[in-house]
Structures are given as C-alpha cells and as structure tokens.
Amino acid sequence: MNTGAGRKLGRPTGHRFQMLRNMASSLLHYEKIETTKPKAREVARFAEKLITYAKAGDLTARRRVARDLKNPSVNAKLFDVIAPRYKARKGGYTQFIHKGPRLSDGAEMGILKLVS
C-alpha cells in the first residue's frame, strides 16, 4: 500500500497503514464510521481507491484489494454490492459530515459515510 504524501497522524508507518486498512474495512462493512476529521480524510482517500479498483472486477483488482483488506466478507461485499452501486460514478464515493468537537480533547469529529 502506497499512501503517497498523506498525513502521518502521529503514528509509526506500520501502525498507520494497519489503522487505515481497519478503518476502511469498517467503512465498507458498516457504510459509515465516526472518527476525527484528519483520519476521515485519509481513510476516504484509501477507501475511494479500493472502490475504484473494485469497479474493474477482474482478477487483478481482486488481488489488489485483497492485499489491503484482509476480511473476506468485506471483500465480497465490496465487489458484489458496493462496486456495482458506483459503476456509473467517476469518483466521490464518500462524504464527511461534521459533528463538532469531541468533549474530552476538542478534536473535530464527524461521520464518514458512503454516498448513496
């Protein structure tokens, strides 16, 4: 996984990549997650790339997605449910809805969801 020049989110590289994979898996499974704004932006970038790969639907795309998403049920949902939904859409599969600051530390919170 190459995330390019993204945010480091205060974590070592391996931890950050695994966190993005887990959050993207949750986003694709539940179709919405609640998180902080910086994490949501990075997860959205990552998840949108996965959806774009899945739209191709070929063996290469399946292997590319399986490299980053380890849950077989999420992979199946991505290829069978989510990718066909966005077949005619060229991008912009996610949306961030602001909720306001978190009470404990004031971090900007919101909901990241897949658009319908």
N, C-alpha and C positions, 0 to 999 in steps of 0.2 A: 504494500500500500504506500503510495506516494501522495502525501497531502500538500506538497508544494510549500509555499511560503505562508502557511496558516499560523494561527495563534498557538502559543506553547501552553497556555492555560496553567502555568505553574507546575507542570508535571514532567518527569523524565519521558523520553521518547516512547519507550515500550509501554509505559502506563497510559500515556496519552492515546496511542494507537488502539490499545485494547479498550479504553474507555469509549472512544469513538465507535468502535465496532459494536460494543454492547449497547450503546445508546441508539445507534442506527437500527440494530436488531429490535430493540424495544419499540422504536418509532414505527417500523414496518409491521410489527406484530400487533400493537395496540392502535396504530394510526394516529396517536398523539401522545406527547410526553410533556411533563412540566420540568423546566430547567432554567438555568441562568441564560442571559442574552448571549454572552460570548460562546458558551458551549453550544447553544442552539444554532448559532451561525456556522460553526464548524461542522456540527452533525448534519445540518441541512446541506452543506456543500458535499459532504461524503455520501449522504443518502441519495441525493439527486444524481450523482454519478452512478451509483448502483442501479437506480431505476432506469437510467439511460442505457446502461449495459443490458439490463434485463429485457428491454423493449426489443432488442435484436432476437432474443430467444434461441440462438444457436448454441452449439456445444461450447464454443469459446466463451460466450457470455456466461453460461452456467458455471464454467470452471473459474472464470474471473470473479464472479460474485461469491462462489463457494470459498474462494481464498480468503475473503474478508468476513463473510457471515458463516458462522460455524453451526448454526441451528438449522437442521434440515427442514423443519416445519416452516420456518421463516423464509427459507429459500423457495420452498414450494409455493407459499402464499405470494411471494414477490413475482414469480414467473406466471402463476395461474390466475391471480386476482388483480394485483396492483399494476403490473406492466400492461396488460390489455386495457385497463381503465385509462391509461395515459398514452395510448398508441397514437392518437392524433395530436397530442400536445408536444410542443418542442422543448419545453423546459418549465421551470417554476412549479415544481410539484409540491413544494412545502410552503407553509405560511407561519409566521411568528405573531402571536397575539400577546401584547404587553399586559401584565397583571399588576405591575407596580413593584416597589421594593420589598425585599424579604425582611421580616421583622427583626431577626437576630443580627444580621450584619449589613443590611441595606442593599444587598446585591439586587440588581434589576432582574426580576423574574418574569416568566411568561410561559405560554403554551406553544409548542412547536407541533404542527399537525400537517397531515397530508391534505391537500385541497381536494374537493370533490369534483 
